[in-house]
Amino acid sequence: MSVLGTILIVDDDASTVDHFRRILTLDGYSVASAFSAEDALSWLQENVPALILLDLRMPLMDGLGFLRRFRSAGSAHAKIPVVIVTGDYFLSEETRAELHTLGASLKFKPVWVDDLVELVTQALRDAIR
């Protein structure tokens, strides 16, 4: 594991996962990935990441469904920061409010190299406070 911690990327788009993985690895993070919400929940049964980058729109179980189950899993997962990275600009106020209630921050795609590193750095800083 990296000194900076492991970032779990949950996204069904392999190119997004690969792109984020390369950027974060170069910045010193260890990166794990899951291509579905179900795979991420399985991974989380045995691992605790420093942060989760989560896509909102995925087949079968979307990011919001994942987040609901993840946060209900218990205290070990309560403080792990989650950043939703989505291209869906038309989120309802109800969805935005629920994401906030579930402790997730929201970032819209595209996410550039410097943006991703700053996003992760800031989310980890905020989690310490």
Phi, psi and omega in degrees: 000143178291153175299328181281348179102170181261133175256127176263123177257123179243105183201138180277355180263109184300325181292323177294314179301313180298316180298310180297319180300313181299315181297311184290325177295317177297333180271001173104005179269151167272141184233132171243156180220153175221135183264007175206160177297321180298316178298321179296316179298322176295314180301320183289345177293335183238358184224153177231107180280164174284331185198153176239128170260121191233129172282146181273320185258102177225154179289162179067286176238122181278178182299323179293318176298318176301312183298321177300311181292319181299312182290334179278357184287346177128179188295332180297335182255356187295326186257001179289122180291141178234129176243120176277124176243113187221155173262003182274097183279353186253045179284138178291159176298326178297316179295315178301317180295318179294319177301316179297315179300325180277005174080028179250142172263165188233132176224134181265143176285154002283152177244117182276168185307304182297324179297317183296313180297315179295320179301312180294313180301313182293318179297321178291320176299314181298326181291333181285330183291000000 
